[in-house]
């Protein structure tokens, strides 16, 4: 196994593709994780956290749709989710670059 902090950082930042393509923020990290988890040190742990975070964000966004229709409060929740989905990949990329432990809030652990 090799230590490749740059690829780990790129994997975290690749989540931001959702803001460009609408769906790449889950697919690209999933592909990187699946192909590199046995080759890059810490990729398995980081990849699992990224995938769990992306799936969790998707579920929270889907759950906000009825709240938008009922009370309009879902719009506020969607904005908060959008900010979280933008800020935490960047923060965790910086933490990874510095060798610090990463943390994604509100993440449901689907993959352990």
RODO-2510 file (C-alpha; in nm, 4 decimals, decimal comma):
residues 112
     n   res          X          Y          Z
     1     x     0,0000     0,0000     0,0000
     2     x     0,1139     0,3491    -0,0759
     3     x     0,0473     0,6707     0,1137
     4     x    -0,1243     0,9110    -0,1279
     5     x    -0,2642     1,2155     0,0516
     6     x    -0,3278     1,3921    -0,2775
     7     x    -0,5659     1,1213    -0,3954
     8     x    -0,7431     1,1260    -0,0583
     9     x    -0,7829     1,5044    -0,0841
    10     x    -0,9061     1,4707    -0,4430
    11     x    -1,1580     1,2082    -0,3322
    12     x    -1,3008     1,4474    -0,0710
    13     x    -1,3134     1,7365    -0,3188
    14     x    -1,4713     1,5216    -0,5904
    15     x    -1,7942     1,5379    -0,3884
    16     x    -1,8286     1,8958    -0,5074
    17     x    -1,9047     1,7632    -0,8569
    18     x    -2,2660     1,7457    -0,7415
    19     x    -2,2775     2,1241    -0,7744
    20     x    -2,1534     2,0989    -1,1347
    21     x    -2,3123     1,7811    -1,2715
    22     x    -2,5904     1,7109    -1,0216
    23     x    -2,4804     1,3545    -0,9473
    24     x    -2,1006     1,3212    -0,9784
    25     x    -2,0477     1,3841    -0,6068
    26     x    -2,1486     1,0271    -0,5296
    27     x    -2,0330     0,8417    -0,8388
    28     x    -1,6749     0,9730    -0,8663
    29     x    -1,5781     0,9130    -0,4995
    30     x    -1,7431     0,5702    -0,5237
    31     x    -1,5311     0,4794    -0,8271
    32     x    -1,2111     0,6132    -0,6674
    33     x    -1,2833     0,4273    -0,3430
    34     x    -1,3753     0,1011    -0,5172
    35     x    -1,0627     0,0995    -0,7334
    36     x    -0,8108     0,2315    -0,4803
    37     x    -0,9227     0,1016    -0,1394
    38     x    -0,6686    -0,1823    -0,1472
    39     x    -0,3891     0,0275    -0,2992
    40     x    -0,3901     0,3540    -0,1023
    41     x    -0,3377     0,3780     0,2723
    42     x    -0,6511     0,5053     0,4549
    43     x    -0,8583     0,5096     0,1344
    44     x    -1,0969     0,2444     0,2642
    45     x    -1,1827     0,4427     0,5782
    46     x    -1,2077     0,7779     0,3982
    47     x    -1,4071     0,6299     0,1107
    48     x    -1,6595     0,4693     0,3425
    49     x    -1,7129     0,7967     0,5275
    50     x    -1,7530     0,9887     0,2015
    51     x    -2,0027     0,7405     0,0552
    52     x    -2,1999     0,7279     0,3811
    53     x    -2,2060     1,1089     0,3906
    54     x    -2,3251     1,1375     0,0307
    55     x    -2,6002     0,8789     0,0787
    56     x    -2,7088     1,0507     0,4018
    57     x    -2,7224     1,3929     0,2334
    58     x    -2,9312     1,2450    -0,0489
    59     x    -3,1774     1,0893     0,1973
    60     x    -3,2071     1,4128     0,3978
    61     x    -3,2750     1,6071     0,0778
    62     x    -3,5464     1,3599    -0,0275
    63     x    -3,7059     1,3866     0,3179
    64     x    -3,7217     1,7658     0,2815
    65     x    -3,9480     1,7477    -0,0241
    66     x    -4,2684     1,6776     0,1733
    67     x    -4,1697     1,9496     0,4205
    68     x    -4,1465     2,1964     0,1307
    69     x    -4,4934     2,1024     0,0156
    70     x    -4,6463     2,1146     0,3629
    71     x    -4,4961     2,4103     0,5401
    72     x    -4,2197     2,5547     0,3280
    73     x    -3,9741     2,4727     0,6061
    74     x    -3,8129     2,2176     0,3803
    75     x    -3,6599     2,5007     0,1789
    76     x    -3,4641     2,6147     0,4834
    77     x    -3,3572     2,2562     0,5527
    78     x    -3,2479     2,2115     0,1897
    79     x    -3,0374     2,5264     0,2126
    80     x    -2,8727     2,4001     0,5311
    81     x    -2,8082     2,0610     0,3708
    82     x    -2,6579     2,2377     0,0680
    83     x    -2,4205     2,4364     0,2881
    84     x    -2,3187     2,1251     0,4843
    85     x    -2,2603     1,9322     0,1601
    86     x    -2,0409     2,2168     0,0340
    87     x    -1,8433     2,3018     0,3471
    88     x    -1,7567     1,9623     0,4956
    89     x    -1,5886     1,8074     0,1906
    90     x    -1,3616     2,1141     0,1743
    91     x    -1,2893     2,1065     0,5497
    92     x    -1,2162     1,7343     0,5411
    93     x    -0,9911     1,7739     0,2367
    94     x    -0,7902     2,0310     0,4335
    95     x    -0,7822     1,8036     0,7391
    96     x    -0,6673     1,5118     0,5227
    97     x    -0,3932     1,7254     0,3715
    98     x    -0,2744     1,8125     0,7234
    99     x    -0,2950     1,4521     0,8448
   100     x    -0,5805     1,5249     1,0853
   101     x    -0,8795     1,2935     1,1441
   102     x    -1,1887     1,3683     0,9366
   103     x    -1,5497     1,4063     1,0466
   104     x    -1,8730     1,4240     0,8491
   105     x    -2,1683     1,5316     1,0666
   106     x    -2,5160     1,3811     1,0463
   107     x    -2,3821     1,0744     0,8637
   108     x    -2,5692     0,7450     0,8764
   109     x    -2,3279     0,4515     0,8612
   110     x    -2,4580     0,2341     0,5810
   111     x    -2,1132     0,0951     0,4955
   112     x    -1,9024    -0,0079     0,7921
***
